[in-house]
């Protein structure tokens, strides 16, 4: 069964002079997530590096799992330490909850419930 929740960890590019450390951190995060997957704490993860386009996203990890397990993961010392190191190595680091699979339908239904209230009259 596919996970309905995720964590989207994104960054732009390494800070000048910290490229080597950023590569080491990327490898550390990859190893950490592989261990979490082996232990059954997450369903899967996928890293991606994007072609340069001038945006604030140059790469990301999409971590998939149950909401409960992802909440535990994001509160763990190891995860928080990796993100703290990342803030010192790369620009525009961010991590946010993601709705996937069936959770997209639920979240979109929640959104659509309020669309009529948010409409502006166009004259």
C-alpha positions in Angstrom: 0.0 0.0 0.0 1.4 3.4 -1.0 2.0 6.0 1.7 -0.4 8.9 1.9 2.0 11.3 3.6 5.5 12.5 3.1 8.2 15.0 4.1 9.5 17.2 1.2 13.1 18.2 2.1 14.3 20.8 -0.5 17.4 23.0 -1.0 18.7 25.3 -3.7 22.5 25.0 -3.9 25.5 24.7 -1.5 26.8 27.9 0.1 30.0 28.9 -1.7 33.0 27.3 0.0 30.9 24.6 1.6 30.3 22.4 -1.4 32.3 19.4 -0.1 30.5 19.6 3.3 27.2 19.7 1.4 28.0 16.5 -0.5 29.0 14.8 2.8 25.7 15.9 4.3 23.7 14.7 1.3 25.4 11.3 1.8 24.7 11.3 5.5 21.0 12.1 4.9 20.8 9.3 2.3 22.3 6.8 4.8 20.0 8.0 7.6 16.9 7.6 5.4 18.1 4.2 4.1 18.5 3.0 7.8 15.0 4.4 8.6 13.6 2.5 5.7 15.3 -0.8 6.7 13.9 -0.4 10.2 10.4 0.2 8.9 10.1 3.7 10.1 9.5 5.1 6.6 8.1 3.4 3.5 10.5 4.8 1.0 12.5 7.9 0.0 13.6 9.4 -3.3 16.3 11.9 -3.8 16.2 14.2 -6.9 18.6 16.7 -8.3 17.1 19.3 -10.6 18.5 21.0 -13.7 19.6 24.6 -13.0 16.7 26.9 -13.7 17.3 29.9 -11.4 14.6 28.8 -8.9 15.0 28.2 -5.2 14.8 24.4 -5.5 17.9 22.6 -6.8 17.2 19.3 -5.3 15.0 17.4 -2.8 14.2 14.2 -1.0 10.6 13.0 -0.9 10.3 10.7 2.2 7.1 8.6 2.2 5.5 7.0 5.2 2.6 7.1 7.6 1.8 10.5 9.2 2.5 9.0 12.7 5.9 7.7 11.7 6.9 10.8 9.8 5.9 12.9 12.8 8.2 10.7 15.0 11.0 11.0 12.4 10.8 14.8 12.1 11.0 15.1 15.9 14.1 12.8 16.2 17.4 14.2 17.3 19.2 12.6 14.3 16.8 14.2 11.8 16.9 17.6 13.5 20.7 17.5 13.7 21.0 16.7 10.0 18.6 19.6 9.1 20.5 22.0 11.4 23.8 21.1 9.7 22.0 21.6 6.4 21.0 25.1 7.2 24.8 25.9 7.5 25.7 24.1 4.2 23.0 25.0 1.6 20.7 27.9 0.6 17.0 27.7 1.0 16.8 24.5 3.0 13.3 23.6 3.9 11.3 20.6 5.0 7.5 20.4 4.9 4.7 17.9 5.2 3.4 16.5 2.0 0.0 15.0 1.2 0.3 12.0 -1.2 -2.1 9.5 -2.7 -5.5 9.4 -1.1 -4.5 12.2 1.3 -4.4 14.5 -1.7 -8.1 13.8 -2.3 -8.9 14.5 1.4 -6.9 17.7 1.4 -8.3 18.9 -1.9 -11.8 18.2 -0.6 -11.0 20.2 2.5 -9.8 23.1 0.2 -12.8 22.9 -2.1 -15.2 23.1 0.9 -14.0 26.7 1.5 -13.6 27.8 -2.2 -17.2 29.3 -2.4 -16.4 31.5 0.7 -13.2 32.8 -0.8 -14.5 33.8 -4.2 -14.2 37.4 -5.2 -16.8 38.9 -7.5 -15.3 40.0 -10.8 -16.8 43.1 -12.3 
